[in-house]
Amino acid sequence: MAALRWLVSLVRWSVWLAVGIAGLWGLSGCGSVPSDQSPHGAAAAQVAQAKGRADASATPEVQTEAIPITIAEVVRRPIAAYLQGTATLESPAQVQVLTKTAGLAMRVAVEEGTHVEQGQLLVQLDDHEARLALERAHIQLAEAELAYKSLVHLDQKEAKLELRRAQLTATEAQELYRKSLTMERRGLASQQEVEAARTKKAIADVAVQQAQVRLQYKTTDDARFRYERAQTELKEAQLRLRDTTITAPITGVISERQVVPGQFVNTSGPLLTIVNTTRLLARTFLPENVSSQVQVGQPAHLDVEALPARTFPARVQLISPVVDAQSGTFKVTLEVLQPTAELKPGMFVTAFITVAQHDNALVIPKRALTLDSPEPTVYRLRDGRVYRAALSLGFTDGEQVEVTSGLTAGDQVVVMGQDNLLDGTAVQVVENHPLDHRSTTRN
């Protein structure tokens, strides 16, 4: 509507100008005299020219209409300076689900786009062979356990009898040694006989200790090994059966399905891909000369190419300690704060890392700046006319720019129609554009 009104005013001004030019051309044409006319005709022509000049002097002067413009008001608001980079969104938790055992896929419980919780059933493989193997392992374990425990029981009985024999032998040796000492005191036994009795007693004591150890640890090694092997085989059979039921390792969304019911899958074959979209990262690369301006925890925001009307808050999570020698850049990892369902891994984004902020800056639209001056200038509206104002600029934030000098809050500047303006040009305001508030909601 504003453009239409401006066009109508321009046409009206053009019509007035055309009418004036046509009148002057007509008057000039009436005053021209051909060279072959008589002196009386020339005199008559002179009279007509004089009359035409008089009529022309009596014609009112053409008035130029005010030029239509669009304005915006200079306001105070926060504005920030940013480091800018590009990236694609990615999930730190993206898992490809593989099968641990070969088998026929009997059931696929999910589709692409399905939200799954950790531990939820994804694929069920044919488990008949695994169940038979488990039953066989149970039977083998029972047999090995019975044989082992029976042999251990018999072996322990034998060890107890051996211990009893050793104890009796030790008792006899003790008594013989005591008697030999008595007889030595009475002169009925030699020193050699006493020493022999002492040695026999010591040997009997050692035999008792050995029998006690054998009673404690005596087992049949072969039976024990078979029993332990059967226990291991049972655990393996249980694991193979469990591997036929494939569940979600993480909570997320199925992004790719590579198996269908009835398909035979090999060991380590890919089945599904799960992506956790509740946490998203953006990895961008910045030039090395700004490395001192970036810190972990620094606020940032992302502009998403597929969602141009929105920005998403983020923060610096990681900063690479290494600069790439070839590109002269270093990697910065941004974490998206509270990502919504609209954001998806793989989306192209532009990252803005906040390095400074002015909370009460004078701000104008960037389009208010004129293009015909090497220095930043705008046209300021005063009493129906516009006047050029030279500016000093500060931060630039998207379509907004900070003014550090040259304007005051509440001033009105031209944002559309300033191409044909001069100092003091009369203007007509056809629309008043408020400053875009988008930049104040980014962080």
NUVEX-57070 format. One record per residue (C-alpha): residue in three letters; x, y, z. Coordinates in pm, whole numbers, plus 32768, in hexadecimal, padded with zeros to 4 digits. Layout:
! NUVEX-57070
ALAXYZ...
! end
This chain:
! NUVEX-57070
MET800080008000ALA811B80EF8054ALA81C380A57F07LEU807B80E67E4DARG804D82357EF5TRP81B182947EA1LEU8179822F7D33VAL803A82FD7D1CSER80EE842F7DA3LEU820983FC7CA8VAL811483E07B83ARG805D85197BF3TRP81A585DC7C07SER820A85597AACVAL80BB85C67A17TRP80E687297A9ELEU824487387A0CALA81CE86B678B7VAL80B487B178ACGLY81A288D478F2ILE829A886177E9ALA8186883076E8GLY81008990772BLEU82528A2C7701TRP828F896475C1GLY813E89CF7535LEU81848B3C757ESER82D68B2274D7GLY82378A7F73AACYS81318B947388GLY82418CA07387SER830F8C0A7267VAL82F38CB47115PRO834E8C1E6FC4SER84568CDE6F00ASP83818D046DC3GLN826A8DD66E69SER82308F4B6E22PRO829290656F0AHIS812590846F72GLY81268F176FCEALA826A8F46708EALA81D29068714BALA80A58F95719EALA81898E817216GLN82458F7472F6VAL80FB8FDF738FALA809D8E7273C6GLN81ED8E2B746BALA81C48F4F7555LYS80688ED875B0GLY80ED8D7675E7ARG81FD8DF776D0ALA80FA8EB57791ASP801D8D8277ADALA81458CB07819SER81A18DAB7925ALA80408D9279A3THR804F8C0E79BDPRO807E8B9D7B29GLU81C88AF07B85VAL81BE89707B99GLN81D988FE7D04THR82A587BD7D55GLU81FA86CB7E46ALA82A786447F7DILE836984FF7F44PRO82CF83D27FF5ILE83B2832180EFTHR83AE821381FCILE844B8260834CALA84B881AE8489GLU84F6823685E3VAL8649822B868EVAL8624815987CAARG86FB80DA88E7ARG87217F668916PRO882E7E5D894EILE89127E06882CALA8A357D15881EALA8B6B7CCA8753TYR8B957B6886D2LEU8C8C7A76863EGLN8BDF79C58520GLY8C1078698492THR8B4E775C83DCALA8B0975F78449THR8A1974D3842DLEU8957744F8554GLU89C072FC85D2SER8963721786F0PRO8A76719F87DCALA89A670648817GLN89746FBC86C6VAL89866E4186D3GLN897E6D3C85C1VAL88DB6C008649LEU898D6ABF85DBTHR892D69568613LYS8A10688086EDTHR89966738865EALA892266C1850AGLY87B6666A84DALEU866A66A5842EALA85B767EA8486MET8460677784FDARG83E168CC8569VAL84476A38853AALA83926B068641VAL83ED6C6885CDGLU83E76D48849AGLU84B46E788437GLY844A6F9C850FTHR83DB6EC18632HIS843E6F43878AVAL84D66E2E885EGLU85416E1489C8GLN867D6D688A3CGLY86396BF18A5BGLN850A6BF48973LEU84E46ACF8881LEU855F6B1E8720VAL858F69D28667GLN8544686B86C6LEU8617675C8620ASP85BB65EC8607ASP86196558875CHIS85BE63E48736GLU8725636C8714ALA8796644D8833ARG868863BE8918LEU86EA625788C3ALA885762AB8906LEU87F5633C8A56GLU873462018AB9ARG885C612A8A52ALA894662018B25HIS886161D98C54ILE886C605D8C30GLN89E660548C07LEU8A11612E8D38ALA8933604B8E09GLU89FA5F168DA2ALA8B485FBC8DE6GLU8AD2603D8F35LEU8A595EE48FA3ALA8B9C5E3C8F3DTYR8C705F448FDCLYS8BB85F479129SER8BB25DCA913ALEU8D275DAE9102VAL8D705EC691F2HIS8C9F5E1892FDLEU8D575CCE92CFASP8EA85D7D92C0GLN8E5F5E369401LYS8E075CF094B1GLU8F515C5D9444ALA90075D9494BBLYS8F5F5D7C9610LEU8FCA5C109638GLU912D5C6E95D6LEU912B5D8396D9ARG90B35C8F97E2ARG91C95B989790ALA92CB5CAD97A5GLN92465D1D98F3LEU92595BB8997FTHR93BB5B9198FEALA94195CDB999FTHR93835C6A9AE9GLU944A5B239ADFALA95895BE39A8FGLN95495CCE9BB0GLU951A5BAE9CA2LEU96525AFE9C24TYR971E5C389C4FARG969D5C659DB2LYS96FC5AFE9E0DSER98545B239D73LEU98965C539E4BTHR982C5B929F86MET99065A6C9F2FGLU9A2C5B539EE9ARG9A125BE6A044ARG9A165A86A0D2GLY9B3A5A239FF9LEU9A7059299F31ALA9A7D59E39DE2SER9B975A7E9D25GLN9BA95BE09CA6GLN9B8D5B5D9B45GLU9A405AB59B8FVAL99B85BF89C24GLU9A195CBD9AEFALA99725BBF9A0EALA982F5BDB9AD6ARG983E5D589AC2THR986D5D4A9947LYS974A5C5B991ELYS966E5D4399EBALA96CD5E739916ILE96805DB297D5ALA952C5D4D985DASP94D95EB798B7VAL952B5F299754ALA94525E1496C5VAL932D5E8F9798GLN93575FF29712GLN93645F7595ABALA922A5EA995DDGLN91765FD79667VAL91D660A49533ARG91685F8F9447LEU901B5F7694FCGLN8FE260EA94CETYR904360FE935CLYS901A5F9C92DETHR8F4A5F9A9197THR8F475EDF9052ASP8FDD5FD58F59ASP8F455F428E1EALA8DE35F468EABARG8E1260A68F2CPHE8E8761238DD7ARG8D5E607F8D28TYR8C70611E8E1FGLU8D0762798DF5ARG8D0362578C7AALA8B9261F78C84GLN8B4A632F8D4FTHR8BF964078C49GLU8B42635F8B2ALEU89F663A28BD6LYS8A4965168BEFGLU8AAB651E8A7FALA896264788A1DGLN88A065758AEBLEU895F66908A42ARG8919660688E4LEU87A765F28933ARG87A8675489B9ASP885967D0887DTHR8730675E87A9THR86636874884BILE86F469C187DATHR869B6AF088AFALA86E46C65889CPRO88376CBC8936ILE87D26E2B8961THR869C6F038966GLY86616FB3881CVAL85BA6FA986C7ILE85E86EA485B6SER86926F60849AGLU86D86E3883B6ARG864F6CD4839BGLN871D6BD382D9VAL86626A91832AVAL850B6A0582D3PRO844D68DA8363GLY84BD679482C4GLN861968128270PHE8745674082DCVAL88486815838CASN89B367B883C3THR8A7F67EF84FASER8AD969618522GLY89E069BB840FPRO894D6B1E8423LEU87DD6B298483LEU87796C8784F2THR88036DDF8543ILE878A6E9C8677VAL87C2701086ACASN878A70C587F3THR8701721B878ETHR86DA729E88F1ARG8843731188E3LEU88D573B987AFLEU8A2B744A8762ALA8AAF75368658ARG8C23752D8606THR8CA976628558PHE8E0576DB84FDLEU8E81783B854BPRO8FC178F184E0GLU90E278D485D0ASN90FA7A4E8608VAL8FB47A4A86D1SER9012792487B0SER90487A0888DCGLN8EDF7A8388C2VAL8E3C792D88EDGLN8E0A78858A3DVAL8D4F77518AB4GLY8BF177AD8B2BGLN8BDA78E18A4CPRO8A73792A89D5ALA8A1E78FB8868HIS88F678C78782LEU88B2780D8641ASP87F9787D8509VAL876D774E8454GLU8755776682DBALA8619769182D4LEU8571776283E7PRO85BE78CA8383ALA84C5796B8472ARG856578E085B0THR86AB78DA8670PHE871777D4876CPRO87ED781688A3ALA8934775A88CDARG8A7A776C898CVAL8BE677138954GLN8C2375B489D8LEU8D7F755B8956ILE8EA3761688BASER8FAE75558801PRO910B759A8889VAL919F7562872DVAL91A2764C8600ASP919475A984ABALA92DB760B8404GLN924875FA82A6SER910876C582D9GLY9179779C83FFTHR9037774E84BBPHE8FD976A58600LYS8EA175DE8653VAL8D95765C8740THR8C7B757787B0LEU8B2F7618880CGLU8A1C756C88D0VAL88B575C38878LEU87F3762089B1GLN86A6756989CDPRO86877504885ETHR852474E687D7ALA849173DB86F5GLU84C074C685CCLEU863A74A185E0LYS86C7736B853BPRO882872E68510GLY88B9734A83C0MET881274A183B1PHE88F175BD8337VAL891876D78433THR89D3781D8460ALA8A6C784185BAPHE8A9379918668ILE8B737994879DTHR8B3F7AC78878VAL8C8B7B7188C6ALA8C087CC38945GLN8ABB7D6A898EHIS8A3D7ECD89C2ASP88FD7ECA8A8EASN8880802C8A44ALA88F5807B88E4LEU8857816587E3VAL87E6808386C9ILE876880C28567PRO87187FDD8442LYS88477FA08367ARG87787FF98232ALA875E816082AELEU88CB819B824CTHR88F882518103LEU89C081B87FE7ASP8A4282F57F42SER8B35835A8052PRO8C8382BD80B5GLU8C36830F821FPRO8B05828582D9THR89E3837B82B8VAL8869837682D3TYR874E84658283ARG86A884E783BELEU8542856C83B4ARG850586CB843DASP83C187928409GLY835D86E782C4ARG84B986F9822BVAL85E886188239TYR874F86748288ARG8886859E8264ALA892D853D83ADALA8A8F84AE83C9LEU8AB1838984BBSER8BAE82C1857ELEU8B5181518590GLY8B91803D868CPHE8B1D7ED3868BTHR8A5B7E39856CASP89607D2985BCGLY88B57C9E8489GLU87D87DB283FBGLN88147E9A8524VAL89397F858559GLU89AA8048868BVAL89D481C28674THR8AD98252875ESER8AB183BD86EDGLY89E1848E85FFLEU888284328676THR87B7843187B5ALA86A2834D8830GLY855583A78792ASP85E88430864DGLN853F83BB8510VAL8614834383EEVAL85B882E78289VAL85CA81728240MET8523816F80E9GLY851C82747FD5GLN86618324802CASP870982E97ED8ASN869084337E3BLEU869B850A7F73LEU876A86427FACASP879B871B80DDGLY865787D78123THR857D87068038ALA840D87108094VAL838985B480DAGLN82498503812DVAL825283E28228VAL818682C3819BGLU81ED81BA8298ASN829881A583E7HIS8357805F8414PRO83A27FF28579LEU85007F6885AEASP85107DEF858BHIS85187D5286E6ARG85B57C108677SER87127C6786EDTHR869D7C9E8851THR86157B3B8872ARG87407A7A87F7ASN87E57A298940
! end
